[in-house]
Amino acid sequence: MYNFDFKKLRAVYIHWPFCPYRCHFCDFIALAGHERFMERYSNSLNLEINKMFDCLSTVQKTEIDSLYIGGGTPSTWPNSLLLDMSVTLNNKLTFSKHAEITIEVNPGAVSEGQFEFLKNIGINRVSIGVQSLDNAVLSGLNRKHTAQDTLKTLNQASLFFENINVDLILGLPGVSEEEWKKIIKTVVFWPIKHISVYFLTVYEKTPLYFGLKTNKFTLPDGDSLVPLYEWTVQELSCYGFNRYEISNFAKEGFESRHNKTYWNRDPYIGIGLGACSFDGKCRLQNKKNLIDYMECLEKGGSQIGFMEQLTEDQIQMERLMLGLRTKDGIEARFIWQNKNAIEVDEKKSLVKELERIGLLEKFDGKIRLTSAGMAVENDIILKLIS
């Protein structure tokens, strides 16, 4: 097993793959109709937690700044099993004074009184998968909740949590520009501190992918999404939700620590089915088959399904791709690092051109995307790494 540098570890991710249903756009490791495996899987998580943190060579527990419980739909985790996992985790590590501890929930998949339980076991941040407030759109995507369920879930959560995030998807089929603006003008008045706005990604072999092939779904014109995204950025800023990464907006003091771990390429450990771990130079991924994952841990074997030792070129590319997603940008040298003289001149000329047309800007020896550049980030990254 690869020896991680635990001294630099500050974040842990735990994956709960079970869902009451599968959304038509979902490409995550999520399992619908597998509830009978919940207890066995939860026990396997405990085995992996013990195994991973027993690798520590010191008696002192590891202190972390963020824990993120994602899925799947973690709000379907039975309270008794979630409590058991929490005890196991707390026996192996400690949380810093201002640690961020997040769990994802879906409207309609949270039981009465569950938020109070989550608060009592140490959760201090909730992320709600809203996606849309149009019931017809939600139904068409196989989301089994309504806008009314979302409001109920939000009201329940706000009784126990100040730090609440909501996820929205820009570019869903059936959502007009007028409808999207209505959604944004609604959520800014909710009792929340953070908003994530993701562009819809169509993954192969999903029901959405096949629905588009058969004209069951029709996506908004891609060219219309860029100005709509820019409008969204401006509208959110008017209400104190400032963009600190392409898809993420927060009120002052509420930027997601866990998300910033990924963008800064800081070390993290992933626990659970298909979860990834990273120490800056090596990336591991757990097995993605549920039975294989559980059996390996039960038999004392390795749950690791994939390991990649990154090259210097890969590390440089990741710094570029992830750093340019943020408001802080990257050091200019990362763009032409390890290039020959001709390539350096080409990259510098490209940067100047992107700056001239208003897609890049320089500040304090760094380079970052402008608001217009953020909207076409993928195209810019492809140019810079080609």
Secondary structure, DSSP 8 states (H G I E B T S, - for coil): -----GGG--EEEEEE-EESS--TT--SS-EES-GGGHHHHHHHHHHHHHHHHTT-SSSS-EEEEEEEEEES-GGGS-HHHHHHHHHHHHHHEEEEEEEEEEEEE-TTS--TTHHHHHHHTT--EEEEEEE-S-HHHHHHTT----HHHHHHHHHHHHTT-SEEEEEEEET-TT--HHHHHHHHHHHTTSS-SEEEEEE----TTSHHHHHHHTTS-----HHHHHHHHHHHHHHHHHTT-EEEETTEEE-TT---HHHHHHHTT--EEEESTT-EEE-SSEEEEE--SHHHHHHHHHTT---EEEEEE--HHHHHHHHHHHHTTBTT-EETHHHHTT--HHHHHHHHHHHHHHHHTTSEEEETTEEEE-HHHHHTHHHHHHHHH-
